[in-house]
Every structure is written in C-alpha cells, then in structure tokens.
Amino acid sequence: MILHLTKLKLVLTSIFLLIATSAISSEKKITYFEVLQNPNDLDLNMKYAQQQGEAGNFKQTISTLERLNMVYPDNIEIKMYLLSVLVQADSPDKALTVIDEIKSNEDVTEEDLLTVAEIEQELEDRARPKLWSFVAGLNWGLSQSNNVNSVSTTRLQMSSDALDVFTTPMHDRTYSASSDLSAIRRIGESSSFLLSASASDSRQVIETGDDVEGYTLTSSFDTQLGNQGISIFGMLSKSDYIDDADSFSTMAGLSGFFPSGDRSTFSYSYTFSDSKGNHNSSDTTANESNAIGHSITLGHDYLLTEIISTSIGTGYSISENKVGANDYETFDLNFRINLNLPYAYVSVGDAVSFNEYFEFDSSNNSALVRSDIANTFDVIVLKPLGDFFPFLDPNKLVNLSVSYDKTISEANIINYDYVAESFGFGISRSFNLR
C-alpha cells in the first residue's frame, strides 16, 4: 500500500523522536544480549528498537517499545513511536490501546492530539470494507531446455510419406517476464467482479524466431451459492511472434467448486475457445490453425495433514480446425502432491495426455492417423526471499522458485516421439494496492 500522508508523517516523527532521544545513527549495532543486561536503559533500548525497525523486524521493535512503555508509562515520546510502528505493522487493536493511553496522558500536546486524530481516521478507513481492491504482480523467469524444437529420439521424421533426417535437438535458454494488474469489485456479501490485464515477453537465446509477446484481458463474475463457489469468465488474448504469424483468441466459460467435508473439495469447469491466426503476406497459411475448442475438467483436492495436500484431475478437450488434419481430441489425467514444509513449499506432479487426431496428414504420413501419449513430470520448490534476506523482504512478498520438468512423448508417427527436459528459476513479487 502506498503510504498515506499520515503514515509518512508518523515515520518522520518517529525518526525525529529517536534522534532527540539518543544519538542513534552511525552507532554500533546493539545486541539483544545487551538489552537483556540493561532492560531499563532508555537510550540503549530506543537504539535497539530503531535498529530492529530498520531491519524490518517489527515484532522485536514492538516488543521492546511495549516493555519501555511499561517501565516509563508517562513518556509520551515512547508512546508516539510505538504507535507509529504499530500502524506500519498493521496492528490496529494494539494501536487503539496506545491511542487511549496518549489521550489520557497529561503531557500530550495539541500537535500530538492532532496526529492521533489523523491516525484514528486512518484506522477507521482501513477497517471499513473497500468496494474496490487492486492487486499487481511482477514475474521473471529463466529456463534451460535440452530439446526446445522437440526433435524425435530417432533423429528421423516422416515428410510426405518419406523417411527423412530430423534436425539436431537444440539446447536453448529462455528468458521470460510478465506483469499483471487486477481490480476486484465487491458486490454484496458474497459476490465480486474481477477485471485483470497482463503482459508477457519470452525470448530465446538461439531460436529467436520463437520469441513472443503476449497480452491478455480477463473478466469474471464470482459468487457464492450455498456452499458452492461459481465463476463465469471471459478472456481475450493476443500473441505477437517475431517470425511466425500472430494469433488472437477468445475464451469464455464457467467454473466452480464445492467442499465435501472439512478436508475435501471438488471442482469443475467448462471452456469455449475461438482462436485465429493472422493471415498475412509473410505467412499465407496462418489461418489454417484457426480452431474452435471445447474443454471440460473435473478435479478433487484433499488436505491429508496440515503439511500435505493432494490434487487429482481429469479433462477432455476437442479442437475443430479449419484444416481437418489438425482436428484432435485430448484426454488428460493429472496428479499432484503438495508439501508445505517448514523450510520450503514443494509441489510434485505428473500429467498424462492422450491425443487422438481425426484425419490423415499427408504432409508427414498419409497411411497413419496421428495418435500420441505425452507424460510430463515436474517438481517445483518455492521459498520466500525474506527467509534468506529478511532486511530485503521483511513481509515475504517476494518468492523464489526452482523447477524441473521432463516430457516423454510416444506416438505412432516418429515425428512426435521425443524427450525434453528443462530446468527453471523464477522470481515473483505481489503487490496489494488496495
């Protein structure tokens, strides 16, 4: 949240009070052991509180100031500084208690009372339900793949019914970045409207022709009917490729979930999609990828323990293309186990897709209708940056991720028999703009 003017004033006031109380800056770091040895030393403890506050350790700062407030109950400077930290740490109940103490203090000045009145208004505004809330996110990623061009394991391919040599599997590095902004509007007690926009950029080191920029606009209406959550959504997306033709797609659908007991949740969804390639002079066959799609999914999440949860899902989709050889249907099965461990969040999953095409494709093999099975295994590890560097991310809003995935595709046409592995690293940051 962007600092309110009142909060900014409080911060400045806090700094002034600290400087007035003690010569703080450029002093040696105060240890907790020193504080334990001198619990009533006002100067020492105020220095310690400031150092902890600068490091983002609000708990230690508040604890120290609360203890000083008990030892020096008439010290208005301690109370004002404690109040400023409580506001920053978003502790309204404790802040209101300190406000009452300040108001009843005989040494309180008119300026102090004015500041306190502004803080009370700020806390009241925070407590009032907001009709609109805003959330933003930034993401950056790096991945290394050993087969970005999906070359067959035999290094061979069928081309117009003839056996030909495939290209060499390409090792490549991909850099990606994305940003998003969402606005949520509360409607009544159990409904909301969401509008979200996102932009992404993906760049490869070698295969630069696959570089692409993406733009997405999403809207949804979410509501609660009994114990069931329902969402009606729509999405517009555009992909701008460096070499290949651009594409545009629209999606609309319905999704929902409902609990079954305290630990079990079922989910479902239906999605309709319409995608079109940008037919132009540089790619005269782009519109051959135009397609209408339908998909349904069913899922089940189960909380085994406070640490372990599982999810299993299945789905069916069908794609009807302008060129019949591209028509296909897919059956999906997936399973995932999530471990919310003390040192990291770990997620392990496996997904299998059965793809069945409807017509012969003479560009590769006119004697066989394509059929393939793709199995993808992946591992994701998440860790807040604040666990490593508390002073950089005290509220743990920055997440680091490390991932690995391996895809094995088996097909009746050798073009689509391949194995690909990739390793990835990512950084994400969320912003609650309110």
C-alpha angles and dihedrals in degrees: 000000000000109000114262115229089249092055090048090052090050092052092050090046090051092053091049092050092050093050091047092048097047143355093257115160120087091015121136117269113273115226126216089239090061090051091052090052092049106029094158098045101116096193094047095045094048090052090050092049092052093048091051091047092052088052091052094248096138094164092061092043093051093044092053094046093046090054091048089048090058093047093045104030093167097051105111093186092061091049093049092049091047089051092052092052093047090053091050091047091049096239102145098168094055090042092056090051091053090047090058089050092051093049092053094047114109093215096056114124129216089251090054091050091050091052091047091051090054090050092051089053090049092052091047091052091050092051093050111094111255118226091205130038128180129208128184134185139193124198135184127181144179125195135179119205130186096205113026092156094053095235114188119256089241091053085230134109141186114244118179090338092308127112111241139173115265123217122264116273108263124226109209142165122226126201118198137181134178141174133193140185125197131189119198122195118197114224113192121315101311109023138073143175121224130198117182135177127189140177129196138184128197124188130181124203098221109011093054092160088076093057109127142180120209134197126189136183118191133182131179143172113217126190143162121237109184106306092339126098116208130188128189110195145177132190139191119196137177129193121200112196125194096226107002125070118278120247137208128199140180126203135186132173154131129256135176147166138200132187124241106197125328097302106031131078130178123203138187140178145182123201133186118197137186117189129181133187119224104249107209143147093273093052113027094174098052094108090060086081093058107127146171115216139192126188139174129190137189124194143175128201122194130187106214095177137342086275105035128059133165137202131194127184145173133194146177127207136173129197121201110196135191088242110055094215088068095055113113146151128220134205115198134197123179139173130187136180120199124201117196094196125179092247100038147347111255126189124185122186145170127197130185124196124193110200121192122183122206105213141035118266108215091191088076114006124356093184098061133051107221118256125168144165121214122194120190124189119188142175125198126188120191127192130169114241088226090069089065100032112020093177091059097045110017094163093045096235094140116079127196119205135192120189143180129189136175126193124196115189121190119187142167088237112062093222089076099044104105147133123216132179131187139180122205143189126193144178124202133181127190126202125200102204096172 
